[in-house]
Amino acid sequence: MRLPALTWPLLGLAGLLAARRWLDAVEVRGRSMVPALLPGDRLLVVLAPPRSGDVVLAPDPRAPSRELVKRVAAVDRLGVHLRGDNRAASTDARTFGAVPHADVRWRAVLRYWPIDRFGPIPAAPHLEEQGGEPACSFPEALVAGD
């Protein structure tokens, strides 16, 4: 039995519509994720729970209609702690605290544009790339006096 010529395009369209439930695309707008992600980068995101180190899409707690692209610093009982790779240009968990688990549903898996930067999402930069080691590694050294 041969299927009508229109069947394959309709099946493809149905597959795309079904995929929209667990697959989406976003564009990076700000500089908070530089150098890993640049303004204008376009990302493919999938419906998946966040893990530490993942780049995710989440609503901005200060303006829920706006979405943030940030890296997961930690996942704990308080929620998901989001950080920008570019600390100097990022408003993140240091400002607004943890985001509820239910609000962080989309994980970035692939940069598809620009084509010369096509590929998986880069890992978090090392401390050296963010300004070096902390000023003081020993909390007791912060106490003044004897």
ZAMIVO-576528 format. One line per field, with one value per residue: residue in three letters; x, y, z of N, C-alpha, C in turn. Coordinates in nm, 2 decimals. Layout:
// residues N
resn c(Ala;...)
n.c1 c(X;...)
n.c2 c(Y;...)
n.c3 c(Z;...)
ca.c1 c(X;...)
ca.c2 c(Y;...)
ca.c3 c(Z;...)
c.c1 c(X;...)
c.c2 c(Y;...)
c.c3 c(Z;...)
// end
This chain:
// residues 146
resn c(Met;Arg;Leu;Pro;Ala;Leu;Thr;Trp;Pro;Leu;Leu;Gly;Leu;Ala;Gly;Leu;Leu;Ala;Ala;Arg;Arg;Trp;Leu;Asp;Ala;Val;Glu;Val;Arg;Gly;Arg;Ser;Met;Val;Pro;Ala;Leu;Leu;Pro;Gly;Asp;Arg;Leu;Leu;Val;Val;Leu;Ala;Pro;Pro;Arg;Ser;Gly;Asp;Val;Val;Leu;Ala;Pro;Asp;Pro;Arg;Ala;Pro;Ser;Arg;Glu;Leu;Val;Lys;Arg;Val;Ala;Ala;Val;Asp;Arg;Leu;Gly;Val;His;Leu;Arg;Gly;Asp;Asn;Arg;Ala;Ala;Ser;Thr;Asp;Ala;Arg;Thr;Phe;Gly;Ala;Val;Pro;His;Ala;Asp;Val;Arg;Trp;Arg;Ala;Val;Leu;Arg;Tyr;Trp;Pro;Ile;Asp;Arg;Phe;Gly;Pro;Ile;Pro;Ala;Ala;Pro;His;Leu;Glu;Glu;Gln;Gly;Gly;Glu;Pro;Ala;Cys;Ser;Phe;Pro;Glu;Ala;Leu;Val;Ala;Gly;Asp)
n.c1 c(0.08;0.06;0.13;-0.05;0.09;0.08;0.09;0.35;0.46;0.26;0.29;0.54;0.50;0.32;0.50;0.68;0.51;0.45;0.70;0.74;0.65;0.85;1.08;1.25;1.36;1.59;1.71;2.02;2.05;2.17;2.50;2.57;2.66;2.90;3.22;3.12;2.87;2.74;2.58;2.32;2.37;2.20;2.01;1.92;1.68;1.58;1.31;1.38;1.50;1.70;2.06;2.36;2.59;2.47;2.34;2.06;1.71;1.51;1.24;1.27;1.29;1.23;1.09;0.86;0.77;0.99;1.27;1.56;1.89;2.10;2.36;2.35;2.43;2.39;2.17;1.94;1.75;1.63;1.59;1.68;1.99;2.11;2.36;2.55;2.80;2.97;3.05;3.07;2.88;2.64;2.32;2.20;2.15;2.29;2.17;1.89;1.84;1.75;1.58;1.25;1.23;1.03;1.02;1.24;1.27;1.38;1.66;1.96;2.10;2.24;2.41;2.30;2.33;2.54;2.65;2.93;2.99;2.86;2.75;2.79;2.69;2.93;3.14;3.14;3.35;3.68;3.80;4.02;3.96;3.76;3.86;4.04;4.16;3.96;3.98;4.04;4.10;4.06;3.83;3.87;4.07;3.95;3.87;3.93;4.19;4.32)
n.c2 c(-0.12;0.21;0.53;0.85;1.14;1.37;1.28;1.24;1.51;1.61;1.43;1.51;1.77;1.73;1.60;1.80;1.98;1.83;1.81;2.07;2.08;1.99;2.10;2.40;2.72;2.99;3.32;3.47;3.77;3.96;4.04;3.87;3.61;3.59;3.47;3.24;3.24;3.47;3.79;3.75;3.49;3.19;2.94;2.60;2.46;2.22;2.05;1.97;1.87;2.09;2.07;2.10;2.32;2.33;2.53;2.72;2.82;3.05;3.21;3.56;3.65;3.91;4.02;3.84;3.80;3.82;3.64;3.46;3.36;3.16;3.00;2.71;2.72;2.58;2.33;2.29;2.24;2.49;2.58;2.66;2.79;3.04;3.17;3.41;3.37;3.59;3.77;4.04;4.16;4.05;4.00;3.80;3.50;3.60;3.85;3.81;3.57;3.22;3.04;2.90;2.54;2.45;2.65;2.64;2.49;2.45;2.34;2.44;2.30;2.32;2.54;2.69;2.90;3.18;3.02;2.97;2.93;2.71;2.43;2.23;2.37;2.57;2.47;2.59;2.88;2.89;2.98;3.16;3.29;3.45;3.65;3.55;3.39;3.40;3.68;3.62;3.32;3.20;3.21;3.29;3.47;3.70;3.83;4.10;4.22;4.08)
n.c3 c(0.00;-0.09;0.04;0.03;-0.14;0.02;0.28;0.41;0.44;0.62;0.83;0.91;0.99;1.20;1.37;1.43;1.56;1.79;1.90;1.98;2.24;2.40;2.31;2.22;2.10;2.17;2.19;2.29;2.47;2.65;2.81;3.02;3.01;2.88;2.85;2.73;2.61;2.36;2.29;2.06;2.00;1.93;2.08;2.13;2.33;2.57;2.73;3.04;3.37;3.58;3.62;3.82;3.67;3.42;3.15;3.16;3.10;3.25;3.42;3.50;3.83;3.91;3.71;3.58;3.31;3.16;3.04;3.16;3.07;3.22;3.41;3.61;3.93;4.17;4.29;4.53;4.84;4.87;4.62;4.28;4.21;4.02;3.81;3.63;3.39;3.34;3.58;3.64;3.47;3.54;3.67;3.92;4.12;4.34;4.37;4.35;4.48;4.52;4.26;4.23;4.20;4.01;3.83;3.67;3.39;3.14;2.96;2.81;2.52;2.28;2.07;1.79;1.62;1.57;1.28;1.27;1.53;1.60;1.80;2.11;2.43;2.59;2.87;3.21;3.28;3.42;3.75;3.71;3.47;3.56;3.71;3.89;4.20;4.51;4.73;4.99;5.13;5.38;5.62;5.89;5.87;5.81;6.04;6.24;6.45;6.76)
ca.c1 c(0.00;0.13;0.06;-0.06;0.21;0.07;0.10;0.48;0.46;0.17;0.35;0.65;0.44;0.27;0.61;0.73;0.42;0.47;0.84;0.74;0.61;0.97;1.19;1.23;1.48;1.59;1.83;2.09;2.04;2.27;2.64;2.59;2.71;3.02;3.26;3.06;2.76;2.75;2.46;2.29;2.37;2.07;2.02;1.82;1.66;1.49;1.24;1.46;1.54;1.83;2.17;2.46;2.67;2.39;2.29;1.91;1.62;1.42;1.18;1.33;1.21;1.20;0.99;0.84;0.75;1.12;1.34;1.70;1.97;2.20;2.42;2.31;2.55;2.36;2.03;1.92;1.61;1.58;1.56;1.79;2.08;2.15;2.47;2.60;2.95;3.04;3.00;3.06;2.77;2.52;2.23;2.17;2.11;2.35;2.08;1.75;1.82;1.72;1.45;1.18;1.26;0.93;1.04;1.36;1.23;1.44;1.80;2.02;2.18;2.31;2.41;2.29;2.36;2.59;2.70;3.07;3.00;2.77;2.80;2.74;2.71;3.06;3.14;3.17;3.49;3.76;3.81;4.12;3.89;3.67;3.93;4.14;4.11;3.90;4.08;4.07;4.05;4.05;3.73;3.93;4.16;3.87;3.85;4.03;4.24;4.39)
ca.c2 c(0.00;0.34;0.65;0.97;1.23;1.47;1.22;1.27;1.65;1.62;1.36;1.59;1.89;1.68;1.57;1.93;2.04;1.75;1.84;2.20;2.06;1.96;2.16;2.54;2.80;3.12;3.41;3.54;3.91;4.04;3.99;3.80;3.47;3.61;3.44;3.11;3.28;3.61;3.84;3.71;3.34;3.12;2.82;2.50;2.42;2.10;2.04;1.88;1.92;2.15;2.01;2.19;2.34;2.34;2.66;2.70;2.93;3.06;3.34;3.65;3.67;4.05;4.05;3.71;3.79;3.82;3.51;3.47;3.25;3.16;2.87;2.66;2.71;2.48;2.29;2.25;2.24;2.62;2.61;2.66;2.91;3.08;3.26;3.44;3.35;3.72;3.82;4.19;4.20;3.96;4.00;3.66;3.46;3.69;3.96;3.77;3.44;3.09;3.04;2.78;2.43;2.44;2.76;2.61;2.37;2.44;2.33;2.47;2.19;2.34;2.67;2.66;3.02;3.18;2.89;2.95;2.90;2.59;2.32;2.22;2.48;2.55;2.46;2.72;2.92;2.86;3.10;3.25;3.36;3.54;3.74;3.48;3.33;3.49;3.77;3.56;3.18;3.16;3.30;3.34;3.58;3.82;3.88;4.20;4.22;3.95)
ca.c3 c(0.00;-0.10;0.11;-0.06;-0.13;0.12;0.41;0.47;0.50;0.73;0.94;0.95;1.06;1.33;1.46;1.47;1.66;1.91;1.95;2.05;2.38;2.47;2.23;2.18;2.06;2.23;2.16;2.40;2.45;2.73;2.82;3.14;2.99;2.81;2.71;2.68;2.51;2.32;2.24;1.93;2.00;1.93;2.15;2.13;2.47;2.58;2.86;3.13;3.50;3.58;3.69;3.84;3.56;3.30;3.11;3.16;3.07;3.36;3.43;3.59;3.95;3.92;3.60;3.53;3.17;3.10;3.06;3.18;3.03;3.32;3.45;3.74;4.03;4.26;4.31;4.67;4.89;4.86;4.48;4.18;4.22;3.89;3.80;3.50;3.38;3.35;3.71;3.64;3.39;3.56;3.79;3.93;4.25;4.44;4.38;4.37;4.55;4.45;4.18;4.26;4.11;3.91;3.73;3.58;3.32;3.01;2.96;2.68;2.48;2.15;2.00;1.64;1.54;1.43;1.23;1.30;1.67;1.62;1.88;2.24;2.52;2.66;3.02;3.29;3.28;3.54;3.83;3.65;3.37;3.62;3.80;3.98;4.33;4.60;4.80;5.12;5.13;5.51;5.69;6.02;5.84;5.80;6.18;6.27;6.59;6.81)
c.c1 c(0.09;0.06;0.05;0.06;0.20;0.09;0.24;0.49;0.37;0.22;0.47;0.60;0.38;0.39;0.67;0.64;0.43;0.60;0.83;0.70;0.74;1.10;1.16;1.36;1.47;1.72;1.88;2.09;2.15;2.41;2.67;2.66;2.84;3.13;3.19;2.95;2.76;2.61;2.44;2.30;2.23;2.09;1.90;1.80;1.56;1.43;1.31;1.49;1.68;1.93;2.28;2.55;2.60;2.36;2.14;1.84;1.53;1.36;1.26;1.24;1.16;1.09;0.96;0.81;0.88;1.19;1.49;1.77;2.09;2.25;2.37;2.43;2.52;2.21;2.02;1.77;1.55;1.54;1.68;1.86;2.14;2.26;2.50;2.75;3.03;2.99;2.98;2.94;2.64;2.45;2.17;2.13;2.18;2.26;1.94;1.73;1.79;1.59;1.38;1.21;1.16;0.95;1.15;1.33;1.31;1.59;1.86;2.11;2.27;2.30;2.41;2.31;2.44;2.66;2.85;3.09;2.90;2.83;2.74;2.77;2.84;3.04;3.17;3.31;3.55;3.77;3.91;4.06;3.79;3.73;4.02;4.07;4.04;4.01;4.12;4.01;4.02;3.95;3.79;4.02;4.08;3.84;3.96;4.07;4.30;4.30)
c.c2 c(0.12;0.45;0.77;1.06;1.33;1.41;1.25;1.41;1.67;1.55;1.44;1.71;1.84;1.65;1.70;1.99;1.96;1.79;1.98;2.19;2.03;2.02;2.30;2.60;2.94;3.19;3.47;3.69;3.99;3.98;3.91;3.67;3.47;3.54;3.32;3.14;3.43;3.66;3.80;3.56;3.29;2.98;2.73;2.46;2.31;2.11;1.93;1.95;1.98;2.06;2.11;2.20;2.36;2.49;2.64;2.83;2.93;3.20;3.43;3.68;3.81;4.09;3.92;3.69;3.79;3.69;3.54;3.34;3.26;3.02;2.83;2.64;2.60;2.45;2.23;2.26;2.38;2.66;2.59;2.79;2.93;3.18;3.29;3.42;3.48;3.79;3.97;4.24;4.12;4.00;3.86;3.62;3.54;3.81;3.91;3.64;3.33;3.11;2.91;2.67;2.43;2.54;2.73;2.48;2.34;2.44;2.35;2.35;2.21;2.48;2.64;2.78;3.12;3.05;2.86;2.92;2.78;2.49;2.32;2.35;2.47;2.54;2.59;2.75;2.90;3.00;3.21;3.34;3.46;3.63;3.68;3.43;3.44;3.56;3.70;3.42;3.13;3.25;3.36;3.46;3.71;3.89;3.98;4.19;4.09;3.84)
c.c3 c(0.00;-0.04;0.01;-0.04;-0.02;0.26;0.48;0.52;0.62;0.85;1.00;1.04;1.20;1.43;1.51;1.58;1.80;1.98;2.02;2.20;2.46;2.41;2.20;2.15;2.13;2.18;2.28;2.37;2.52;2.73;2.94;3.13;2.91;2.90;2.65;2.58;2.49;2.28;2.10;1.91;2.01;1.99;2.14;2.28;2.47;2.72;2.94;3.26;3.50;3.66;3.71;3.72;3.43;3.28;3.10;3.12;3.19;3.36;3.53;3.71;3.97;3.82;3.53;3.38;3.09;3.13;3.07;3.13;3.13;3.34;3.59;3.83;4.13;4.26;4.45;4.71;4.88;4.71;4.39;4.19;4.08;3.89;3.66;3.50;3.39;3.47;3.71;3.56;3.42;3.69;3.80;4.08;4.36;4.46;4.42;4.44;4.46;4.38;4.21;4.15;3.99;3.80;3.63;3.51;3.19;3.02;2.82;2.64;2.36;2.11;1.85;1.55;1.62;1.40;1.26;1.45;1.70;1.71;2.02;2.32;2.59;2.81;3.08;3.29;3.41;3.62;3.77;3.55;3.43;3.72;3.90;4.11;4.41;4.68;4.93;5.12;5.27;5.59;5.82;5.99;5.82;5.93;6.21;6.42;6.63;6.81)
// end
